[in-house]
């Protein structure tokens, strides 16, 4: 979790929207708490990534991809990662991760 925390600036903001009920978070500590709980309580499975697209400027980046469980490819999940103010240390100032179900 410390390595994950190091990806973010200390005074930044995180918004995490999840397609699972009750999994949204609006701050880094809550997000990391949910990640810790997820890792401790589920079996991690392999994913397939399709249609990876990256858009960037000097101040922001957006990554979009379709993600599917390899053992159960339907439905898939559209995942969007957005970061503004990418710094030389590659830390996220604002990071929005959104997943929406799709076929």
N, C-alpha and C positions, 0 to 999 in steps of 0.2 A: 504494500500500500504506500510505503514511503516513496518508492520509485514512481508510482503513478502520481502521487501528490507533487512531486518535483516537476511534472509537466506544466503546472499551473503557476502563475504569479501569485504572490501572497495577497495582493490587494485587488485581484480581478474578480470577475463574476462568472458563475456557471449556471446555465439553465439546461436541464436534462429532461427531455420529454420522452416518455416510454410508452409503447403500445400496451403494456401490461398495467392493469389497474393498480393504483397506489405506488407506482414506481417513479413518479416525477420527483425532481428535486430542484431547488433554487439556490443552493449554496454548495460549496465544495465539500465541506464536512459531511453533510447529509448524503451527497452523491457517493463519497468514498465509503460511508457506512453501509449504503445499499450494495455497493460492489462487494464489500467484505462479506456481507450476509449471503449474497448470490453465490460467491465462490465457495463458501462454507457449506451451502445447503443443496447444491445441484451438481449433477454430473456434467462436466464440460464436454461438449461434442464438437466435432469438426464442422466447419462452415464452408460454403461455396460462395464466392463473390462474383457478381456479374455486373457488367455495364459500369465499371468504375469510371467516374468523370471527376476531373479536378479543375477548378476555376480559381485564379488568384490574381491579385494586384499587389502593389507594394505594401498595402496596409491590411489585406485580408485574404483568406483562403476558404474555399468551400469544397468539400469532397462528398460526392454522392455515389451510392452503390446499392445494388440489390443484393441482399444477403439471404441465404437459405441454409437450413440444416441439411447436411448431406444425407442423413438417414430418413428425412421426412421433408422433401423439397417444397411441398405445398402446405400452407401458403408461405410466401416469402415475406421479407421485411425490407422496406426502402429505408436506408439509413442516410442521414444527412449530418455532416460535421461542419461547423462553421467556426472560424477563429478570426478575430480582428486584431490588429496591431501585433503582427508576428514580429518578435524581437530577434536579436542576434543569438539569444540563448534558446530560441525555439520554444518558449513557454507561451501558454495560452492566456490572453487577457480576458477575453470573453469566449466561451466555448459553448456552443449549442449543439447538442446531439439529439436528433429526433428520429424515432423509428415509427413507421406506419405499416400496418399489415397490407399485403397485396397478394395477388395470385401469380 
